[in-house]
Amino acid sequence: DIIRLAQWAEQIEDGNIKQGMIDSSMTVPLVTPNGAQVLGLNREKVRPLIKELFPDKTPELDEAQVEDLNRLAAEQARIAVQNGTTTGSLASHTATFLKERGFQVVQFGNADRFDYAQTVIIDYSGKSYTVGRLAQLFHIAESNIQHPSGISSEVDILLIIGQDFQLPSSE
């Protein structure tokens, strides 16, 4: 496949290759809850470049969507998605869905069992914005959000998919 890709790439004329650069004038400084200094995109300044490079596929984001992405990025919640049902590839599809919407999914796979009736969020580290967005996105009741204390985890949030889960078609 790599060889075919390289052969295909050789056929592209230089005039059909577009490039661009995001520089410091297109970013905004952010401080995460842990005190880390990071750079977030200033969507208004980056949008013309994105439109130039990808004219047909770039969705328009409103201010609320930009704010949502910035808050998710600032919180840096590491999410694991586990499939607690017998539906194949559900964790993988959900992980992709979340990544496309700015969530930081670091693991996905099967849960400890496959008979979860309800979808559950386990919040190990108090990343409340991300937990709230997940609950809103997947219609998870507050009673199905757990906040265990004294338990350490490699992830901040564990999303266990249950039988009630439906992957939204769009948001």
N, CA and C atoms as a LAMMPS dump frame, in Angstrom:
ITEM: TIMESTEP
0
ITEM: NUMBER OF ATOMS
513
ITEM: BOX BOUNDS ff ff ff
-5.0000000000000000e+02 5.0000000000000000e+02
-5.0000000000000000e+02 5.0000000000000000e+02
-5.0000000000000000e+02 5.0000000000000000e+02
ITEM: ATOMS id mol type element x y z
1 1 1 N 0.813 -1.199 0
2 1 2 C 0 0 0
3 1 3 C 0.856 1.263 0
4 2 1 N 1.967 1.23 0.716
5 2 2 C 2.85 2.398 0.764
6 2 3 C 3.442 2.663 -0.618
7 3 1 N 3.812 1.61 -1.31
8 3 2 C 4.395 1.778 -2.645
9 3 3 C 3.367 2.382 -3.593
10 4 1 N 2.133 1.889 -3.531
11 4 2 C 1.08 2.456 -4.385
12 4 3 C 0.83 3.917 -4.046
13 5 1 N 0.858 4.239 -2.764
14 5 2 C 0.659 5.623 -2.343
15 5 3 C 1.784 6.509 -2.88
16 6 1 N 3.014 6.028 -2.789
17 6 2 C 4.153 6.798 -3.3
18 6 3 C 4.049 6.991 -4.809
19 7 1 N 3.644 5.949 -5.52
20 7 2 C 3.481 6.065 -6.971
21 7 3 C 2.375 7.067 -7.309
22 8 1 N 1.311 7.018 -6.554
23 8 2 C 0.215 7.961 -6.77
24 8 3 C 0.674 9.386 -6.475
25 9 1 N 1.434 9.563 -5.4
26 9 2 C 1.9 10.895 -5.009
27 9 3 C 2.817 11.503 -6.067
28 10 1 N 3.605 10.669 -6.744
29 10 2 C 4.493 11.175 -7.797
30 10 3 C 3.715 11.81 -8.941
31 11 1 N 2.475 11.415 -9.12
32 11 2 C 1.665 11.912 -10.226
33 11 3 C 1.009 13.259 -9.925
34 12 1 N 1.086 13.702 -8.695
35 12 2 C 0.461 14.971 -8.321
36 12 3 C 1.356 16.116 -8.776
37 13 1 N 0.771 17.033 -9.512
38 13 2 C 1.527 18.194 -9.972
39 13 3 C 1.751 19.156 -8.81
40 14 1 N 2.91 19.798 -8.806
41 14 2 C 3.243 20.729 -7.726
42 14 3 C 2.175 21.805 -7.544
43 15 1 N 1.558 22.224 -8.618
44 15 2 C 0.531 23.261 -8.541
45 15 3 C -0.725 22.822 -7.809
46 16 1 N -0.89 21.518 -7.619
47 16 2 C -2.063 20.993 -6.924
48 16 3 C -1.804 20.705 -5.449
49 17 1 N -0.62 21.02 -4.982
50 17 2 C -0.285 20.805 -3.571
51 17 3 C -0.431 22.13 -2.841
52 18 1 N -1.228 22.113 -1.799
53 18 2 C -1.428 23.322 -0.999
54 18 3 C -0.764 23.13 0.35
55 19 1 N -0.277 24.216 0.891
56 19 2 C 0.303 24.164 2.224
57 19 3 C 0.004 25.458 2.96
58 20 1 N 0.068 25.381 4.251
59 20 2 C -0.18 26.549 5.077
60 20 3 C 0.509 26.366 6.411
61 21 1 N 0.531 27.424 7.197
62 21 2 C 1.195 27.35 8.489
63 21 3 C 0.361 28.091 9.531
64 22 1 N 0.203 27.463 10.67
65 22 2 C -0.437 28.112 11.808
66 22 3 C 0.69 28.659 12.673
67 23 1 N 0.736 29.975 12.805
68 23 2 C 1.79 30.58 13.611
69 23 3 C 1.212 31.149 14.906
70 24 1 N 2.051 31.79 15.675
71 24 2 C 1.634 32.276 16.991
72 24 3 C 0.542 33.34 16.92
73 25 1 N 0.389 33.999 15.783
74 25 2 C -0.674 35 15.669
75 25 3 C -2.06 34.355 15.59
76 26 1 N -2.097 33.041 15.411
77 26 2 C -3.364 32.324 15.272
78 26 3 C -3.694 31.488 16.503
79 27 1 N -2.989 31.722 17.594
80 27 2 C -3.221 30.95 18.812
81 27 3 C -3.527 31.875 19.979
82 28 1 N -4.069 31.278 21.019
83 28 2 C -4.325 32.013 22.26
84 28 3 C -3.745 31.207 23.414
85 29 1 N -3.102 31.879 24.358
86 29 2 C -2.551 31.14 25.504
87 29 3 C -3.669 30.702 26.445
88 30 1 N -3.57 29.462 26.923
89 30 2 C -4.528 28.909 27.878
90 30 3 C -3.756 28.296 29.035
91 31 1 N -4.386 28.241 30.181
92 31 2 C -3.804 27.565 31.337
93 31 3 C -4.762 26.454 31.734
94 32 1 N -4.253 25.233 31.797
95 32 2 C -5.085 24.092 32.164
96 32 3 C -5.355 24.115 33.663
97 33 1 N -6.329 23.334 34.123
98 33 2 C -6.585 23.262 35.567
99 33 3 C -5.364 22.815 36.371
100 34 1 N -4.439 22.095 35.712
101 34 2 C -3.22 21.647 36.392
102 34 3 C -2.116 22.693 36.351
103 35 1 N -2.397 23.846 35.737
104 35 2 C -1.416 24.915 35.676
105 35 3 C -0.502 24.869 34.466
106 36 1 N -0.714 23.916 33.572
107 36 2 C 0.118 23.837 32.369
108 36 3 C -0.286 24.941 31.4
109 37 1 N 0.699 25.548 30.799
110 37 2 C 0.437 26.585 29.813
111 37 3 C 0.429 25.935 28.434
112 38 1 N -0.681 26.094 27.72
113 38 2 C -0.841 25.494 26.4
114 38 3 C -1.333 26.56 25.43
115 39 1 N -1.241 26.248 24.155
116 39 2 C -1.766 27.14 23.134
117 39 3 C -3.025 26.531 22.543
118 40 1 N -4.068 27.327 22.459
119 40 2 C -5.304 26.915 21.804
120 40 3 C -5.448 27.69 20.507
121 41 1 N -6.235 27.149 19.601
122 41 2 C -6.435 27.821 18.32
123 41 3 C -7.388 28.999 18.468
124 42 1 N -7.056 30.079 17.798
125 42 2 C -7.997 31.175 17.633
126 42 3 C -8.708 30.872 16.321
127 43 1 N -9.873 30.255 16.427
128 43 2 C -10.583 29.755 15.244
129 43 3 C -10.873 30.856 14.228
130 44 1 N -11.146 32.047 14.699
131 44 2 C -11.44 33.143 13.77
132 44 3 C -10.237 33.438 12.876
133 45 1 N -9.039 33.363 13.442
134 45 2 C -7.839 33.659 12.658
135 45 3 C -7.39 32.472 11.811
136 46 1 N -7.701 31.258 12.251
137 46 2 C -7.293 30.061 11.515
138 46 3 C -8.281 29.726 10.394
139 47 1 N -9.531 30.119 10.57
140 47 2 C -10.587 29.752 9.617
141 47 3 C -10.245 30.087 8.162
142 48 1 N -9.715 31.277 7.842
143 48 2 C -9.393 31.545 6.428
144 48 3 C -8.358 30.564 5.86
145 49 1 N -7.37 30.209 6.657
146 49 2 C -6.365 29.252 6.201
147 49 3 C -6.996 27.884 5.967
148 50 1 N -7.844 27.465 6.889
149 50 2 C -8.506 26.167 6.745
150 50 3 C -9.392 26.158 5.503
151 51 1 N -10.126 27.24 5.29
152 51 2 C -10.986 27.321 4.097
153 51 3 C -10.168 27.265 2.819
154 52 1 N -9.015 27.881 2.848
155 52 2 C -8.147 27.867 1.672
156 52 3 C -7.617 26.46 1.395
157 53 1 N -7.209 25.76 2.45
158 53 2 C -6.626 24.431 2.275
159 53 3 C -7.676 23.344 2.052
160 54 1 N -8.816 23.473 2.722
161 54 2 C -9.862 22.451 2.662
162 54 3 C -11.209 23.112 2.396
163 55 1 N -11.419 23.625 1.208
164 55 2 C -12.611 24.442 0.963
165 55 3 C -13.944 23.707 1.059
166 56 1 N -13.984 22.425 0.807
167 56 2 C -15.269 21.733 0.751
168 56 3 C -15.658 21.009 2.033
169 57 1 N -14.739 20.821 2.965
170 57 2 C -15.019 19.95 4.098
171 57 3 C -14.968 20.635 5.457
172 58 1 N -14.686 21.898 5.52
173 58 2 C -14.53 22.559 6.804
174 58 3 C -15.869 23.067 7.317
175 59 1 N -16.341 22.527 8.435
176 59 2 C -17.608 23.024 8.972
177 59 3 C -17.412 24.392 9.624
178 60 1 N -18.441 25.183 9.556
179 60 2 C -18.423 26.468 10.246
180 60 3 C -18.726 26.224 11.719
181 61 1 N -17.9 26.749 12.58
182 61 2 C -18.124 26.611 14.013
183 61 3 C -18.614 27.936 14.571
184 62 1 N -19.643 27.851 15.398
185 62 2 C -20.096 29.073 16.048
186 62 3 C -19.288 29.282 17.327
187 63 1 N -19.518 30.397 17.986
188 63 2 C -18.738 30.729 19.18
189 63 3 C -18.882 29.684 20.277
190 64 1 N -20.07 29.127 20.435
191 64 2 C -20.29 28.116 21.472
192 64 3 C -19.472 26.855 21.189
193 65 1 N -19.394 26.46 19.927
194 65 2 C -18.614 25.276 19.568
195 65 3 C -17.124 25.514 19.79
196 66 1 N -16.659 26.706 19.463
197 66 2 C -15.253 27.045 19.691
198 66 3 C -14.951 27.033 21.186
199 67 1 N -15.839 27.623 21.97
200 67 2 C -15.665 27.638 23.427
201 67 3 C -15.644 26.212 23.975
202 68 1 N -16.529 25.367 23.463
203 68 2 C -16.581 23.971 23.896
204 68 3 C -15.25 23.274 23.615
205 69 1 N -14.736 23.427 22.413
206 69 2 C -13.459 22.8 22.055
207 69 3 C -12.319 23.323 22.925
208 70 1 N -12.315 24.62 23.181
209 70 2 C -11.263 25.193 24.021
210 70 3 C -11.342 24.676 25.456
211 71 1 N -12.554 24.544 25.985
212 71 2 C -12.703 24.043 27.357
213 71 3 C -12.306 22.572 27.454
214 72 1 N -12.672 21.784 26.442
215 72 2 C -12.248 20.379 26.428
216 72 3 C -10.726 20.288 26.366
217 73 1 N -10.12 21.108 25.527
218 73 2 C -8.659 21.096 25.389
219 73 3 C -7.986 21.536 26.686
220 74 1 N -8.533 22.546 27.331
221 74 2 C -7.93 23.044 28.567
222 74 3 C -8.029 22.019 29.695
223 75 1 N -9.138 21.284 29.743
224 75 2 C -9.32 20.31 30.819
225 75 3 C -8.444 19.07 30.621
226 76 1 N -8.132 18.739 29.389
227 76 2 C -7.236 17.625 29.058
228 76 3 C -7.635 16.309 29.719
229 77 1 N -8.915 16.018 29.749
230 77 2 C -9.38 14.777 30.367
231 77 3 C -9.041 13.587 29.473
232 78 1 N -8.352 12.621 30.043
233 78 2 C -8.02 11.387 29.33
234 78 3 C -9.179 10.413 29.522
235 79 1 N -9.752 9.971 28.4
236 79 2 C -10.971 9.163 28.436
237 79 3 C -10.69 7.758 27.925
238 80 1 N -11.243 6.772 28.63
239 80 2 C -11.259 5.39 28.147
240 80 3 C -12.707 5.045 27.833
241 81 1 N -12.912 4.383 26.708
242 81 2 C -14.248 3.949 26.298
243 81 3 C -14.257 2.429 26.303
244 82 1 N -15.21 1.857 27.031
245 82 2 C -15.312 0.398 27.097
246 82 3 C -16.706 -0.041 26.679
247 83 1 N -16.746 -1.107 25.908
248 83 2 C -18.009 -1.657 25.423
249 83 3 C -18.523 -2.682 26.422
250 84 1 N -19.646 -2.366 27.056
251 84 2 C -20.272 -3.277 28.005
252 84 3 C -21.476 -3.978 27.407
253 85 1 N -21.487 -4.106 26.076
254 85 2 C -22.585 -4.766 25.37
255 85 3 C -22.015 -5.839 24.449
256 86 1 N -22.904 -6.555 23.796
257 86 2 C -22.469 -7.57 22.831
258 86 3 C -22.38 -7.016 21.411
259 87 1 N -22.631 -5.729 21.245
260 87 2 C -22.534 -5.092 19.929
261 87 3 C -21.064 -4.877 19.583
262 88 1 N -20.613 -5.489 18.519
263 88 2 C -19.21 -5.409 18.135
264 88 3 C -18.779 -4.019 17.701
265 89 1 N -17.544 -3.682 17.983
266 89 2 C -16.873 -2.443 17.553
267 89 3 C -17.499 -1.163 18.102
268 90 1 N -18.367 -1.271 19.079
269 90 2 C -19.037 -0.082 19.601
270 90 3 C -18.06 0.862 20.302
271 91 1 N -17.103 0.321 21.032
272 91 2 C -16.118 1.176 21.701
273 91 3 C -15.26 1.91 20.675
274 92 1 N -14.859 1.218 19.633
275 92 2 C -14.043 1.826 18.583
276 92 3 C -14.797 2.949 17.879
277 93 1 N -16.038 2.69 17.5
278 93 2 C -16.839 3.711 16.815
279 93 3 C -17.088 4.916 17.724
280 94 1 N -17.332 4.646 18.99
281 94 2 C -17.577 5.727 19.943
282 94 3 C -16.307 6.545 20.163
283 95 1 N -15.166 5.874 20.25
284 95 2 C -13.892 6.577 20.416
285 95 3 C -13.636 7.505 19.23
286 96 1 N -13.874 7.021 18.038
287 96 2 C -13.696 7.85 16.838
288 96 3 C -14.645 9.038 16.862
289 97 1 N -15.897 8.787 17.195
290 97 2 C -16.91 9.84 17.288
291 97 3 C -16.453 10.93 18.262
292 98 1 N -15.957 10.519 19.422
293 98 2 C -15.525 11.484 20.434
294 98 3 C -14.28 12.254 19.992
295 99 1 N -13.321 11.566 19.409
296 99 2 C -12.104 12.239 18.942
297 99 3 C -12.432 13.3 17.9
298 100 1 N -13.375 12.997 17.023
299 100 2 C -13.776 13.956 15.992
300 100 3 C -14.408 15.204 16.595
301 101 1 N -14.836 15.117 17.837
302 101 2 C -15.482 16.239 18.508
303 101 3 C -14.597 16.876 19.573
304 102 1 N -13.313 16.559 19.557
305 102 2 C -12.362 17.234 20.429
306 102 3 C -12.074 16.563 21.753
307 103 1 N -12.639 15.382 21.996
308 103 2 C -12.362 14.667 23.235
309 103 3 C -11.045 13.907 23.1
310 104 1 N -10.352 13.733 24.216
311 104 2 C -9.06 13.049 24.223
312 104 3 C -9.257 11.598 24.67
313 105 1 N -9.568 10.731 23.717
314 105 2 C -9.745 9.309 24.01
315 105 3 C -8.381 8.643 23.916
316 106 1 N -7.954 8.018 25.015
317 106 2 C -6.625 7.404 25.057
318 106 3 C -6.684 5.879 25.058
319 107 1 N -7.867 5.318 25.325
320 107 2 C -8.032 3.86 25.328
321 107 3 C -9.449 3.519 24.901
322 108 1 N -9.592 2.365 24.256
323 108 2 C -10.925 1.822 24.024
324 108 3 C -10.811 0.313 23.913
325 109 1 N -11.886 -0.359 24.262
326 109 2 C -11.897 -1.817 24.214
327 109 3 C -13.137 -2.347 24.913
328 110 1 N -13.07 -3.587 25.339
329 110 2 C -14.211 -4.225 25.991
330 110 3 C -14.207 -3.964 27.492
331 111 1 N -15.397 -3.925 28.058
332 111 2 C -15.556 -3.773 29.503
333 111 3 C -15.33 -5.12 30.185
334 112 1 N -15.415 -5.12 31.499
335 112 2 C -15.21 -6.346 32.271
336 112 3 C -16.32 -7.366 32.053
337 113 1 N -17.459 -6.895 31.55
338 113 2 C -18.568 -7.796 31.227
339 113 3 C -19.399 -7.157 30.114
340 114 1 N -20.338 -7.911 29.555
341 114 2 C -21.098 -7.436 28.398
342 114 3 C -22.589 -7.304 28.674
343 115 1 N -22.957 -7.134 29.933
344 115 2 C -24.379 -7.061 30.28
345 115 3 C -24.754 -5.757 30.989
346 116 1 N -24.035 -4.683 30.687
347 116 2 C -24.395 -3.388 31.267
348 116 3 C -25.712 -2.927 30.643
349 117 1 N -26.721 -2.73 31.462
350 117 2 C -28.011 -2.249 30.963
351 117 3 C -27.945 -0.75 30.685
352 118 1 N -27.238 -0.023 31.533
353 118 2 C -27.142 1.437 31.435
354 118 3 C -25.704 1.85 31.137
355 119 1 N -25.556 2.921 30.396
356 119 2 C -24.243 3.504 30.154
357 119 3 C -23.811 4.236 31.42
358 120 1 N -22.544 4.079 31.766
359 120 2 C -22.02 4.61 33.019
360 120 3 C -20.788 5.469 32.74
361 121 1 N -20.687 6.569 33.471
362 121 2 C -19.472 7.386 33.456
363 121 3 C -18.842 7.27 34.836
364 122 1 N -17.555 6.943 34.865
365 122 2 C -16.815 6.927 36.122
366 122 3 C -15.786 8.052 36.041
367 123 1 N -15.956 9.031 36.911
368 123 2 C -15.106 10.222 36.937
369 123 3 C -14.077 10.054 38.049
370 124 1 N -12.847 9.733 37.67
371 124 2 C -11.796 9.487 38.651
372 124 3 C -11.108 10.763 39.132
373 125 1 N -11.201 11.856 38.37
374 125 2 C -10.359 13.005 38.713
375 125 3 C -11.064 14.356 38.695
376 126 1 N -12.379 14.373 38.673
377 126 2 C -13.093 15.639 38.785
378 126 3 C -13.021 16.531 37.564
379 127 1 N -12.929 15.958 36.393
380 127 2 C -12.919 16.748 35.154
381 127 3 C -14.377 17.028 34.778
382 128 1 N -14.979 17.941 35.502
383 128 2 C -16.428 18.126 35.459
384 128 3 C -16.959 18.604 34.112
385 129 1 N -16.207 19.43 33.405
386 129 2 C -16.722 19.902 32.117
387 129 3 C -16.85 18.739 31.135
388 130 1 N -15.808 17.934 31.048
389 130 2 C -15.822 16.808 30.119
390 130 3 C -16.883 15.787 30.517
391 131 1 N -16.997 15.516 31.802
392 131 2 C -18.035 14.588 32.277
393 131 3 C -19.413 15.111 31.884
394 132 1 N -19.64 16.393 32.099
395 132 2 C -20.928 16.99 31.741
396 132 3 C -21.22 16.918 30.256
397 133 1 N -20.205 17.161 29.441
398 133 2 C -20.395 17.084 27.98
399 133 3 C -20.703 15.655 27.544
400 134 1 N -20.003 14.674 28.131
401 134 2 C -20.291 13.277 27.793
402 134 3 C -21.719 12.91 28.194
403 135 1 N -22.108 13.312 29.389
404 135 2 C -23.462 13.015 29.868
405 135 3 C -24.507 13.66 28.961
406 136 1 N -24.249 14.881 28.553
407 136 2 C -25.182 15.589 27.664
408 136 3 C -25.227 14.926 26.288
409 137 1 N -24.081 14.627 25.753
410 137 2 C -23.975 14.06 24.41
411 137 3 C -24.663 12.708 24.299
412 138 1 N -24.517 11.881 25.34
413 138 2 C -25.05 10.519 25.298
414 138 3 C -26.28 10.32 26.183
415 139 1 N -26.839 11.409 26.702
416 139 2 C -28.064 11.358 27.517
417 139 3 C -27.912 10.399 28.701
418 140 1 N -26.852 10.61 29.463
419 140 2 C -26.567 9.764 30.619
420 140 3 C -27.094 10.46 31.872
421 141 1 N -27.927 9.766 32.599
422 141 2 C -28.532 10.326 33.809
423 141 3 C -27.472 10.535 34.888
424 142 1 N -27.693 11.537 35.718
425 142 2 C -26.781 11.835 36.83
426 142 3 C -26.578 10.613 37.722
427 143 1 N -27.618 9.802 37.863
428 143 2 C -27.516 8.607 38.708
429 143 3 C -26.538 7.57 38.14
430 144 1 N -26.175 7.712 36.873
431 144 2 C -25.224 6.791 36.247
432 144 3 C -23.824 7.391 36.121
433 145 1 N -23.591 8.481 36.846
434 145 2 C -22.261 9.09 36.89
435 145 3 C -21.691 8.834 38.279
436 146 1 N -20.575 8.139 38.311
437 146 2 C -19.95 7.773 39.582
438 146 3 C -18.694 8.606 39.808
439 147 1 N -18.47 8.953 41.068
440 147 2 C -17.292 9.732 41.465
441 147 3 C -16.586 8.989 42.599
442 148 1 N -15.902 7.895 42.293
443 148 2 C -15.256 7.136 43.369
444 148 3 C -14.106 7.93 43.985
445 149 1 N -13.911 7.765 45.263
446 149 2 C -12.8 8.462 45.915
447 149 3 C -11.748 7.442 46.336
448 150 1 N -10.523 7.889 46.316
449 150 2 C -9.424 7.041 46.753
450 150 3 C -9.024 5.962 45.765
451 151 1 N -9.502 6.043 44.538
452 151 2 C -9.146 5.05 43.518
453 151 3 C -8.313 5.748 42.456
454 152 1 N -7.127 5.22 42.204
455 152 2 C -6.297 5.819 41.159
456 152 3 C -6.558 5.099 39.837
457 153 1 N -6.374 5.828 38.762
458 153 2 C -6.62 5.277 37.433
459 153 3 C -5.673 5.926 36.438
460 154 1 N -5.365 5.202 35.372
461 154 2 C -4.54 5.758 34.299
462 154 3 C -5.314 6.788 33.487
463 155 1 N -6.638 6.746 33.57
464 155 2 C -7.474 7.684 32.832
465 155 3 C -8.237 8.557 33.818
466 156 1 N -8.728 9.673 33.317
467 156 2 C -9.523 10.57 34.153
468 156 3 C -10.988 10.156 34.173
469 157 1 N -11.449 9.654 33.024
470 157 2 C -12.862 9.314 32.875
471 157 3 C -12.977 7.974 32.163
472 158 1 N -13.843 7.122 32.684
473 158 2 C -14.146 5.852 32.036
474 158 3 C -15.606 5.889 31.602
475 159 1 N -15.831 5.693 30.316
476 159 2 C -17.181 5.616 29.761
477 159 3 C -17.445 4.156 29.434
478 160 1 N -18.387 3.55 30.164
479 160 2 C -18.756 2.157 29.902
480 160 3 C -20.098 2.164 29.182
481 161 1 N -20.094 1.668 27.97
482 161 2 C -21.284 1.681 27.128
483 161 3 C -22.224 0.551 27.54
484 162 1 N -23.492 0.912 27.768
485 162 2 C -24.508 -0.063 28.135
486 162 3 C -25.528 -0.264 27.022
487 163 1 N -26.5 -1.134 27.28
488 163 2 C -27.527 -1.459 26.285
489 163 3 C -28.354 -0.237 25.872
490 164 1 N -28.46 0.764 26.74
491 164 2 C -29.262 1.955 26.444
492 164 3 C -28.553 2.933 25.51
493 165 1 N -27.309 2.675 25.19
494 165 2 C -26.463 3.616 24.45
495 165 3 C -26.875 3.728 22.99
496 166 1 N -26.898 4.963 22.516
497 166 2 C -27.079 5.221 21.087
498 166 3 C -26.06 6.261 20.672
499 167 1 N -25.281 5.936 19.676
500 167 2 C -24.308 6.879 19.148
501 167 3 C -25.067 7.922 18.333
502 168 1 N -24.97 9.196 18.709
503 168 2 C -25.699 10.229 17.959
504 168 3 C -25.253 10.262 16.501
505 169 1 N -26.177 10.574 15.625
506 169 2 C -25.825 10.652 14.208
507 169 3 C -25.028 11.909 13.923
508 170 1 N -25.292 12.976 14.667
509 170 2 C -24.51 14.208 14.528
510 170 3 C -24.805 15.102 15.71
511 171 1 N -23.89 16.035 15.929
512 171 2 C -24.108 17.064 16.96
513 171 3 C -23.444 18.32 16.512
